[in-house]
Amino acid sequence: MKKKMVKAGETETKKKAKCFKDKRKNMQRLGGGRGGLSLEAFANAKTKTNTYNPAIIKKQREFYKNAKYVNKYKRIVKQQQGEPSGSGSARQLEDEEGRKNKKNSARSLREIYERKREEDDKARMETETTILARKEERQRAESRRKELREKMFKKTKSGQPVMKYRIEHILETLQGSKV
């Protein structure tokens, strides 16, 4: 009899533990165990959509473009307030228009193209020279290592290794480590 009661008590505690785990999982899923979702998070949870909406994208683009123009206007107003005469900002606007016209002219476009091409050619030549220098250095190091290895494995007529080169190599490495 007592055994049955103990088993019944165990099942109740297991049920309570499972229920508690389920509650805890639900709370974590909803945004934390202590306070749940904040009012703001709850309100934004349903209004946020992950679907593609071109109208919203267009509105956002327009909003940021307007913000850019507003900032530019504020900057110009601030400059005008800083300067007693308004001719400085007018000159700046004329300079900007002049630059735009100059950029569009065929002569300036050709000059820009030629300058850019010259810079690209210079950069290409520099990279080619650095690549060649690296290649030559690698070949020199390879040949040095090959010669050293041949010396190290040189043997006499009877098949004994020539110790002269091995001792030289050991001395060079010791002197190199001291310096």
N, C-alpha and C positions, 0 to 999 in steps of 0.2 A: 504494500500500500504506500509506504513512504517513498519507495522508488518512483511510483507513478506521479506523486506530488512534486517530487524533485524535477522530473522531466517536464511537467507542466510549467513549473516555475522557470525552467531554463528556456522554454519556448517563448514565454512572455517577454523575458529579457531580450531574447534574440529579435523578437518582433519590434520591441521598443527601439533597439539599436538600429535596426534596418530602417524604421520610420524616421529616426533622427538623421541617418545618413541621407535619406531621400530629401528631407527638408533642407539639409545643408547643401546638397547638390543643386536644388532648385534656387536657393538663395544666391549661390555663387553664379549660377547661370543668369540670374536676373541682375547681377551687378554688385555682388559683395554680400558678406554674411551679416554685417552689423546693421546698416541702415537701409539697405536695398537701393533702389534707384532714386536719384534726386529728381525733383519736379522738372527741372530743366532737361535732364537726360531723358526722362520719360516722355516729355513733350516732343523732343527732337527725334525720338526713336522711330516714330511712325511717319514723321514728315520727311525724313531723309529717304531719297530713292536712289537706287544704284543703276537705274535704267538710263539709256542714252536719250537726252532730250535736247534737240538743237535749239529750241526757243530759249531755254535756260542758258545754254552756252552763249547764244547771241547777246542776251541781256548782260551776262557777266562781262563779255568782251566790251560791250558798250559802256558799262559801268567803269571798267578800268581805263578805257580811253578817255572818258570824261574826267576821271580823277587826274590823269596825266595833264590834260588841258588846264584844269583848275590849279594844279601845282605850278604850271608854267605861268599862268596869269598872276598867281600870288607872288612868284619870284620877280616878275616884271614890276608889279606894284611896289614891292619892297625896294627894288633898285631905284624907282622913281622917287620914292620918299627919301631915300638916302641922298640922292643928288638934287640940288636946288633947281637945276634946269632939266627939262624933259628931253633935251636933244640927245643925250647919251643913249637912251633906250631906242630912240628912233634910228640912230646910227647903227646900233646893233641889229635892228630888224633889217635895215638896208643892206648891211654886210651879209646877213644870212641869205637874203634874196639874191644878192650878187654872187655868192658862192654857189647857190643852186643853179643859177643861170650859167655860171662858168663850168660847173660840172657837166651840164647838159651839152655844152658846145663840143663839136667833133674834135677840135684841136686839143682841148684839155683831156678828153677821153683818150685820145691817142697817146698823149704824154703820160697819162696815168698807166695805160697799158704797157708802154715801153719801160717805164720805171719798174713796174711790177715784174715784167719779164726779166729785166736785168737783175733785180734782186733774187728772183727765183734761180736764174742761171748761176749767180754767185753762190747761193746756198747749196745748189746741186754740186758745183765744183768743189766747195769746201768739204761736203760729205764724201765725195769721191776720193779726195786726197787723204782724208782721215781713214777711210776704208783701206786704201792702198797702203798707207803707212802701217796700219795694224797687220795687214796681210804679210808685208815684208818683215815686220818684227816677229811675227809668228813663225815664218819660214826660217829666219836666222836662229831663233831659239830652238826650233826643231833640229836644224843641222848641227847646232852646238851639242844638243843632247845625244844625237846620233853618234857624233865623233867621240864624245865622252864614253858612251856605251861600248863602242868598238875598242877603245883603249882599255876599258875595264875588263873586257872579255878576251883580250889578247893573250895568246899562249905561246910558250916556247916550243921548240921542235919536239921535245919529249912530252908535251901536253900539260906542262905545269903553267899556272897563271903567272903573268909578269907582275910582280909585286910593286914595281916602281910606280906604275900609273895609279894603282890602288892607294898607295901611300900618299902620292901627290893629291889625289882627290880628298882623302881624309884631312890632309893639312889645309887644303883650300876651304873645306867646310868649317874647320875649326877657326881659321882666321876670319872667315866671313861671319861666324857667330860672335866672335869677340868684338868686332867692329860695329 
